Amino acid sequence: MNLRTRLAIAGGSIVVAALVLVSVVLYPSVEHGLRGQIDSSLVTAAGQAPDVAKAIKEKFRGTSNEGAFPAVPLGIGSTQLQIVPDPVTAGPSAQFVDLTDRDVAVANGTAAAYFRNAVYNDVAYRIYTARFPGASGALVRTAIPQSDPAPTLRRLAWLLAASTVAAGLLAAVAARLAARRVLRPVRRLTETVELIRTTGDLAIPIPADGQDEIGRLGSAFAGMTAALDESVGAQRRLVADASHELRTPLTSLTVNLELLAEDLYDEQAPQLAAEALDQASGLRTLINDLVDLARYGQPAFHTEDVRLDLVAERVAARATRRAAQIEFELTCAPTLVHGDPDALERAVANLVDNAVKWSPSGGQVRISVKEGTLDVADTGPGIPDSDLEFVFDRFYRSPAARAHPGSGLGLAIVRQVAEAHGGTAEVVPRSSGALLRLKLPVSSRTCQPDLP
């Protein structure tokens, strides 16, 4: 069952339920109103009893029946009126409904007038019993057959039932037609998503018209497919770039190993072995960088408050042991950030290694940390303006950088770590040397400097 049919059934069911509720309230109300009209007409007819009695006396004046009242009820329209002028006694009545003790009490004035239902000659009556005005012991009774309102109530019941069914069907048809129009954007969105799933083309535009919930859903799908397309494109570029970077050293390594295999006692064997080891080391570095690049692109599993200044000091200490020909200058203020300690240390180490690589022998690397910002400056040749926007791209190596060892992934890892921590990595233009900056959000906790 599709959504349009479900909406049609739901709309029809709601209308039917509402009309049934109205019918349940309306029918008893109408029935009570009709009963009230009957009771009111009975009371009115009883109030006309003196006039009826007077008219009877005038009719029989001068006859042998002068002063006598007929024992049988008189028909006034659909209303029966019976006058019992003599002192009333309880018992059976051959002319109408039997008299009761309560009727006697009403005639004597010791009980109030009342209504009751009774059957006479297989006809159900609604009877009103009251004291005849101005005559002690006399009684007046008016009655109407209870079947009188039945046709009206029966027609009302049929009308309510037919109206409920017709309105439910009409509401279901209207809801289905309305749902077809309202759900048209959903159908278009579904068809587009199915087309994307079939073709695999994430660049297919997704309809996102309007500001309602469906428009917002379309916008969300469009944003999702755009992000997915960018992610897939980045993965494809990474695979292409990685395969290109891996192919050259693997080819060279294979050639050197094949030459070694041909003659292990060749005088060039030590040189070939050294080159193979160097190429294997480069491959290991590249693979490690690829692994780190993939790992730092995922949410950190372990985060804590990290003293960025202490991280910079540790990295600088290691770099000093490896590059004794470079002078390191540190200006570090206590700075507390929140993040993955290993990822942050790798990012700082990559910045420092990049500065060492480009600094000449006897050059200087300056490291400063303050308020979540880490700057690493070198005294190398600097970065050409044409390369500034590509410095942090994966596998990007400028023409000058190809003469130096490296995979082209170090600074890409720096930017990825920065973005994963809500920060940025950027190049600060300067006249000489290069200045790379890592900016991270400062932790909300207060950083206490180390005690001497």
C-alpha positions as CSV (number, residue, x, y, z in Angstrom):
1,M,0.0,0.0,0.0
2,N,1.5,3.3,-1.1
3,L,1.6,6.5,0.9
4,R,-1.2,8.2,-1.1
5,T,-3.6,5.3,-0.3
6,R,-2.7,5.4,3.3
7,L,-3.3,9.1,3.5
8,A,-6.6,8.6,1.7
9,I,-7.7,5.9,4.2
10,A,-6.5,8.1,7.1
11,G,-8.4,11.1,5.9
12,G,-11.6,9.2,5.3
13,S,-11.3,7.4,8.6
14,I,-10.9,10.7,10.5
15,V,-14.0,12.2,8.8
16,V,-16.1,9.1,9.5
17,A,-15.0,9.0,13.1
18,A,-15.9,12.7,13.5
19,L,-19.3,12.2,11.9
20,V,-20.0,9.1,14.0
21,L,-19.1,11.2,17.1
22,V,-21.5,13.9,15.9
23,S,-24.2,11.4,15.2
24,V,-23.8,9.8,18.7
25,V,-24.3,13.3,20.2
26,L,-26.9,14.6,17.8
27,Y,-29.4,11.6,17.6
28,P,-30.0,11.5,21.4
29,S,-30.3,15.3,21.4
30,V,-33.0,15.3,18.7
31,E,-34.8,12.4,20.4
32,H,-34.8,14.2,23.7
33,G,-36.0,17.4,21.9
34,L,-38.9,15.5,20.2
35,R,-39.8,13.9,23.6
36,G,-39.8,17.4,25.1
37,Q,-42.1,18.7,22.4
38,I,-44.5,15.8,23.0
39,D,-44.5,16.5,26.8
40,S,-45.0,20.2,26.1
41,S,-48.0,19.5,23.8
42,L,-49.5,17.1,26.5
43,V,-49.2,19.9,29.1
44,T,-50.8,22.4,26.7
45,A,-53.6,20.0,25.9
46,A,-54.2,19.4,29.6
47,G,-54.5,23.2,30.1
48,Q,-57.3,23.3,27.5
49,A,-59.4,20.8,29.5
50,P,-61.7,23.5,31.1
51,D,-62.5,24.9,27.6
52,V,-63.2,21.4,26.3
53,A,-65.4,20.7,29.3
54,K,-67.3,23.9,28.8
55,A,-67.8,23.1,25.1
56,I,-69.2,19.7,26.0
57,K,-71.6,21.3,28.5
58,E,-72.8,23.7,25.9
59,K,-73.2,20.9,23.4
60,F,-75.4,18.8,25.6
61,R,-77.3,21.7,27.3
62,G,-81.1,21.1,27.3
63,T,-80.6,17.4,26.5
64,S,-80.8,14.3,28.7
65,N,-76.9,14.2,28.8
66,E,-76.6,17.7,30.1
67,G,-73.7,17.9,32.5
68,A,-72.3,14.5,31.6
69,F,-68.7,14.0,30.4
70,P,-67.9,11.2,27.9
71,A,-65.9,8.4,29.5
72,V,-63.8,7.7,26.5
73,P,-60.9,10.0,25.6
74,L,-61.5,12.7,23.1
75,G,-59.3,12.9,20.1
76,I,-57.8,16.4,19.5
77,G,-55.6,15.9,16.6
78,S,-53.1,13.1,17.5
79,T,-53.7,13.9,21.2
80,Q,-56.1,12.0,23.4
81,L,-57.8,13.9,26.2
82,Q,-59.7,12.2,29.0
83,I,-61.6,14.0,31.8
84,V,-62.5,12.1,34.9
85,P,-64.8,14.5,36.8
86,D,-66.0,12.2,39.7
87,P,-63.8,11.4,42.6
88,V,-61.2,9.1,41.3
89,T,-60.6,5.7,42.6
90,A,-57.7,3.4,41.6
91,G,-58.6,0.4,39.5
92,P,-59.1,-0.9,35.9
93,S,-60.7,1.3,33.3
94,A,-62.6,0.0,30.3
95,Q,-62.2,3.2,28.4
96,F,-58.5,3.9,28.7
97,V,-55.4,3.1,30.8
98,D,-56.0,1.9,34.3
99,L,-56.1,4.4,37.1
100,T,-53.4,4.1,39.8
101,D,-53.0,5.2,43.4
102,R,-50.8,8.0,42.1
103,D,-53.6,9.2,39.8
104,V,-55.9,9.4,42.9
105,A,-53.3,11.4,44.8
106,V,-52.9,13.8,41.9
107,A,-56.7,14.3,41.7
108,N,-56.9,14.9,45.5
109,G,-54.0,17.5,45.2
110,T,-51.6,15.5,47.4
111,A,-49.3,14.7,44.5
112,A,-47.9,16.7,41.6
113,A,-48.8,16.1,37.9
114,Y,-46.5,13.6,36.2
115,F,-45.6,11.8,33.0
116,R,-45.6,8.1,32.4
117,N,-45.5,5.5,29.6
118,A,-48.3,2.9,29.3
119,V,-49.8,0.5,26.8
120,Y,-53.4,0.4,25.9
121,N,-54.9,-1.9,23.2
122,D,-51.3,-2.7,22.1
123,V,-50.5,0.9,21.5
124,A,-47.7,2.6,23.6
125,Y,-48.7,6.0,24.9
126,R,-46.9,8.9,26.5
127,I,-49.4,10.0,29.2
128,Y,-49.6,13.2,31.2
129,T,-51.8,13.1,34.3
130,A,-52.9,16.4,36.1
131,R,-55.6,17.6,38.5
132,F,-58.6,19.1,36.7
133,P,-58.4,22.9,37.4
134,G,-60.9,24.1,40.0
135,A,-62.4,20.7,40.7
136,S,-61.3,18.6,43.7
137,G,-61.2,14.9,43.0
138,A,-61.3,15.4,39.2
139,L,-58.6,14.3,36.9
140,V,-57.5,15.2,33.4
141,R,-55.2,12.9,31.3
142,T,-53.7,13.6,27.9
143,A,-51.9,11.0,25.8
144,I,-50.0,10.8,22.5
145,P,-48.9,7.5,20.9
146,Q,-45.2,7.1,21.3
147,S,-44.9,6.0,17.7
148,D,-45.4,9.6,16.5
149,P,-41.7,10.7,16.6
150,A,-40.4,7.3,15.4
151,P,-40.6,8.1,11.6
152,T,-38.7,11.4,12.2
153,L,-36.0,9.7,14.3
154,R,-35.8,6.9,11.7
155,R,-35.3,9.4,8.9
156,L,-32.7,11.2,10.9
157,A,-30.8,7.9,11.6
158,W,-30.8,7.0,7.9
159,L,-29.7,10.6,7.0
160,L,-26.8,10.5,9.5
161,A,-25.7,7.0,8.4
162,A,-25.8,8.0,4.7
163,S,-24.1,11.3,5.4
164,T,-21.3,9.6,7.3
165,V,-20.6,7.1,4.6
166,A,-20.8,9.6,1.8
167,A,-18.6,12.1,3.6
168,G,-16.0,9.4,4.4
169,L,-15.8,8.4,0.8
170,L,-15.6,12.0,-0.4
171,A,-12.9,12.8,2.2
172,A,-10.9,9.7,1.1
173,V,-11.1,10.7,-2.6
174,A,-10.2,14.3,-1.8
175,A,-7.3,13.2,0.5
176,R,-5.9,11.0,-2.2
177,L,-6.1,13.8,-4.8
178,A,-4.5,16.2,-2.4
179,A,-1.8,13.7,-1.4
180,R,-0.9,13.2,-5.0
181,R,-0.3,16.9,-5.4
182,V,1.4,17.3,-2.1
183,L,3.7,14.3,-2.5
184,R,4.7,15.2,-6.0
185,P,8.0,16.7,-4.8
186,V,8.6,13.5,-2.8
187,R,8.1,11.4,-5.9
188,R,10.5,13.6,-7.9
189,L,13.1,13.3,-5.0
190,T,12.6,9.5,-4.9
191,E,13.1,9.2,-8.7
192,T,16.2,11.3,-8.5
193,V,17.7,9.3,-5.7
194,E,16.9,6.0,-7.4
195,L,18.6,7.4,-10.6
196,I,21.7,8.3,-8.6
197,R,21.7,4.8,-7.1
198,T,21.3,3.2,-10.5
199,T,23.9,5.3,-12.4
200,G,26.2,6.0,-9.5
201,D,26.5,9.6,-10.7
202,L,26.5,11.8,-7.6
203,A,26.6,15.0,-9.6
204,I,23.0,14.6,-10.7
205,P,21.1,17.7,-9.3
206,I,18.5,16.9,-6.6
207,P,15.3,19.1,-6.6
208,A,15.2,21.2,-3.5
209,D,12.4,23.7,-4.1
210,G,10.6,25.4,-1.4
211,Q,11.2,26.1,2.3
212,D,8.9,23.4,3.7
213,E,9.9,20.1,5.2
214,I,10.1,18.5,1.7
215,G,12.3,21.3,0.5
216,R,14.5,20.9,3.5
217,L,14.7,17.2,2.9
218,G,15.8,17.8,-0.7
219,S,18.4,20.3,0.5
220,A,19.7,17.8,3.0
221,F,19.9,15.1,0.2
222,A,21.7,17.6,-2.1
223,G,24.2,18.4,0.6
224,M,24.7,14.8,1.4
225,T,25.4,13.8,-2.2
226,A,27.7,16.8,-2.7
227,A,29.7,15.8,0.4
228,L,29.7,12.1,-0.7
229,D,30.8,13.2,-4.2
230,E,33.6,15.2,-2.8
231,S,34.6,12.3,-0.5
232,V,34.6,9.8,-3.4
233,G,36.5,12.2,-5.6
234,A,39.1,12.7,-2.8
235,Q,39.4,8.9,-2.4
236,R,39.9,8.5,-6.1
237,R,42.5,11.2,-6.2
238,L,44.3,9.7,-3.2
239,V,44.4,6.3,-4.8
240,A,45.6,7.8,-8.1
241,D,48.3,9.9,-6.4
242,A,49.4,7.1,-4.1
243,S,49.7,4.7,-7.0
244,H,51.8,7.2,-8.9
245,E,54.0,7.9,-5.9
246,L,54.4,4.2,-5.1
247,R,55.1,3.1,-8.7
248,T,58.4,5.0,-9.1
249,P,60.2,3.8,-6.0
250,L,58.9,0.3,-6.4
251,T,60.2,0.2,-10.0
252,S,63.6,1.5,-8.9
253,L,63.7,-0.9,-5.9
254,T,62.9,-3.8,-8.1
255,V,65.6,-2.9,-10.7
256,N,68.2,-2.6,-8.0
257,L,67.2,-5.9,-6.4
258,E,67.3,-7.6,-9.8
259,L,70.8,-6.3,-10.5
260,L,71.9,-7.5,-7.1
261,A,70.4,-10.9,-7.8
262,E,72.4,-11.2,-11.0
263,D,75.8,-10.9,-9.4
264,L,76.1,-10.5,-5.6
265,Y,79.9,-10.0,-5.9
266,D,79.7,-7.1,-8.3
267,E,81.7,-4.1,-7.2
268,Q,78.5,-2.0,-7.4
269,A,76.6,-4.3,-5.1
270,P,77.2,-2.3,-1.9
271,Q,76.0,0.9,-3.7
272,L,72.9,-0.9,-5.1
273,A,72.1,-2.4,-1.7
274,A,72.4,1.1,-0.1
275,E,70.1,2.6,-2.8
276,A,67.6,-0.3,-2.3
277,L,67.6,0.3,1.5
278,D,67.1,4.0,1.0
279,Q,64.2,3.4,-1.4
280,A,62.7,0.9,1.0
281,S,63.0,3.5,3.8
282,G,61.3,6.0,1.5
283,L,58.5,3.5,0.8
284,R,58.1,2.8,4.5
285,T,57.8,6.6,5.2
286,L,55.3,7.0,2.4
287,I,53.2,4.1,3.7
288,N,53.3,5.4,7.3
289,D,52.2,8.8,6.0
290,L,49.3,7.2,4.1
291,V,48.2,5.3,7.2
292,D,48.4,8.5,9.3
293,L,46.5,10.4,6.7
294,A,43.7,7.9,6.8
295,R,43.8,7.6,10.6
296,Y,43.7,11.3,11.4
297,G,40.8,11.8,9.0
298,Q,38.7,9.8,11.5
299,P,37.3,11.0,14.8
300,A,39.8,10.7,17.6
301,F,39.3,7.8,19.9
302,H,41.2,9.4,22.8
303,T,41.2,13.1,23.5
304,E,42.5,15.0,26.5
305,D,43.8,18.4,27.5
306,V,47.3,18.8,25.9
307,R,50.0,21.3,26.7
308,L,50.9,22.5,23.2
309,D,54.0,24.3,24.4
310,L,55.4,21.1,26.0
311,V,54.6,19.1,22.8
312,A,56.6,21.7,20.8
313,E,59.5,21.5,23.3
314,R,59.6,17.7,23.0
315,V,59.6,17.8,19.2
316,A,62.3,20.5,19.1
317,A,64.5,18.4,21.4
318,R,64.3,15.4,19.1
319,A,64.9,17.6,16.0
320,T,68.0,19.0,17.7
321,R,69.5,15.6,18.1
322,R,68.8,14.7,14.5
323,A,69.8,18.1,12.9
324,A,72.8,19.4,14.9
325,Q,73.7,21.8,12.1
326,I,70.4,23.7,12.7
327,E,69.8,26.2,15.5
328,F,66.5,26.0,17.2
329,E,64.9,29.0,19.0
330,L,61.8,28.4,21.2
331,T,59.4,31.0,22.5
332,C,56.7,29.0,24.2
333,A,54.0,30.3,26.6
334,P,51.8,27.8,28.5
335,T,49.0,26.8,26.1
336,L,46.3,24.2,26.8
337,V,44.3,22.7,24.0
338,H,42.0,19.6,23.9
339,G,42.6,16.9,21.4
340,D,44.4,13.7,20.4
341,P,48.0,13.9,21.9
342,D,49.5,11.6,19.3
343,A,47.9,13.4,16.3
344,L,48.9,16.9,17.7
345,E,52.5,15.7,18.2
346,R,52.7,14.3,14.7
347,A,51.4,17.6,13.2
348,V,54.0,19.6,15.2
349,A,56.7,17.2,14.2
350,N,55.8,17.5,10.5
351,L,56.0,21.3,10.7
352,V,59.4,21.2,12.3
353,D,60.7,18.5,9.9
354,N,59.6,20.6,7.0
355,A,61.4,23.6,8.4
356,V,64.6,21.6,9.0
357,K,64.4,20.2,5.5
358,W,64.4,23.7,3.9
359,S,66.8,25.4,6.3
360,P,70.5,25.5,5.1
361,S,73.3,24.3,7.3
362,G,73.8,26.8,10.0
363,G,70.2,28.1,9.5
364,Q,67.7,28.7,12.2
365,V,64.3,27.3,13.0
366,R,62.1,29.5,15.3
367,I,59.2,27.9,17.1
368,S,56.7,29.9,19.1
369,V,53.5,28.9,20.9
370,K,51.0,31.3,22.4
371,E,47.2,31.1,23.0
372,G,46.6,28.1,20.8
373,T,48.8,29.2,17.9
374,L,52.0,27.5,17.0
375,D,54.3,29.2,14.4
376,V,57.3,27.4,12.8
377,A,59.6,29.7,10.8
378,D,62.7,28.7,8.8
379,T,65.5,30.6,7.0
380,G,65.2,28.7,3.8
381,P,64.4,30.0,0.3
382,G,60.7,30.6,1.2
383,I,57.6,29.5,-0.7
384,P,56.8,31.0,-4.2
385,D,53.5,32.9,-4.4
386,S,52.3,30.4,-7.0
387,D,52.7,27.5,-4.5
388,L,51.1,29.1,-1.5
389,E,47.6,27.7,-2.1
390,F,48.9,24.1,-2.7
391,V,51.3,23.8,0.2
392,F,48.9,21.6,2.3
393,D,47.6,19.5,-0.6
394,R,48.2,15.8,-0.6
395,F,51.2,14.7,-2.7
396,Y,51.9,18.2,-3.9
397,R,55.6,18.9,-4.3
398,S,56.8,22.0,-6.0
399,P,59.6,21.7,-8.6
400,A,62.2,22.8,-6.0
401,A,60.9,20.2,-3.5
402,R,61.4,17.2,-5.8
403,A,65.1,17.4,-5.2
404,H,64.5,16.7,-1.5
405,P,63.3,13.5,0.1
406,G,59.7,13.3,1.1
407,S,56.3,12.0,0.1
408,G,54.3,15.2,-0.1
409,L,52.0,14.1,2.7
410,G,53.5,15.7,5.8
411,L,51.8,19.1,5.5
412,A,48.6,17.4,4.3
413,I,48.5,15.5,7.6
414,V,49.1,18.8,9.5
415,R,46.0,20.4,7.8
416,Q,43.9,17.3,8.4
417,V,44.8,17.2,12.1
418,A,44.0,20.9,12.4
419,E,40.6,20.5,10.8
420,A,39.8,17.4,12.9
421,H,40.4,19.6,16.0
422,G,38.4,22.5,14.8
423,G,41.5,24.5,13.9
424,T,43.4,25.7,10.8
425,A,46.8,25.3,9.1
426,E,48.0,28.2,7.0
427,V,51.0,29.8,5.3
428,V,51.9,33.3,6.5
429,P,53.5,35.2,3.7
430,R,56.9,36.8,4.5
431,S,59.8,38.3,2.6
432,S,62.4,35.6,3.5
433,G,62.0,32.0,4.6
434,A,58.7,30.3,5.3
435,L,56.3,30.6,8.2
436,L,53.7,27.9,8.8
437,R,51.0,28.4,11.4
438,L,48.9,25.9,13.2
439,K,45.9,27.4,15.1
440,L,43.9,25.3,17.6
441,P,41.0,26.2,19.9
442,V,42.2,26.8,23.4
443,S,40.8,24.6,26.2
444,S,38.3,26.1,28.5
445,R,40.4,24.9,31.5
446,T,43.0,27.3,32.9
447,C,46.6,26.4,32.0
448,Q,48.9,26.4,35.0
449,P,52.6,26.9,34.1
450,D,55.1,24.3,35.3
451,L,56.7,25.1,38.7
452,P,60.5,25.6,38.6
